[in-house]
């Protein structure tokens, strides 16, 4: 599996979403430092990385819903232990500016982009035990904490944790005969993430060591 794209950011990658045209998708990437965040864009056709700008001051309350050719829609959550929706905000991304802020209303979360995300299973769920048995028998590995799993037409993708002098997160891609096509350590530490990889137009997208964005060619 050849690498299609990779780029390291100065701050940890917090979130990745999609905007632009469905046939010319771009990645929206939010990186976060100690007290500020930045929004970036990646044109997948040219592989150009551009800084959209410093994120709005309320970035920690903003959840990206979906993007279009030049705009992105965000839900702004209230600041409380059980946050509700405070408002709906629409931003132009190039140039980066707030276009409008609306009162909470029903919005569709459907996307025009052809992307897929894995199923996430926690260690506390019964189905996780089946994965533990499978990994022990097939790869002689004792997985724990949680797993992200995606089943494609001819490949299986797993993101899982092993303990080896600390917790390590691995990404494994297999064919249907369980032969390993790709095995890569993508993080260290005891934080289990949700949806640690994504597939956009059958390209594998994930973050390595919190700073590097990697995309592999079509599976």
Buried (B, 14 or more C-beta within 10 A) or exposed (E): EEEBBEBEBEBEBBBBBBBBEEEEBBBBBBBBEEEEBBBBBBBBEEEEBEEBBEBBEBBEBBEBBBBBEBBBBBBBBEEEEEEEBBBBBBBEBBEBEEEEEEEEEEEEEEBBBEBEEBEBBEBEEEEBEEBBEBBEEEBEBEBBBBBBBBEBEEBBBBBBBBEEEEBBBBBBBBEEEEEEBBEBEBBBEEEBBEBBBBBBEBBBBBBBBBBBBBBBEEB
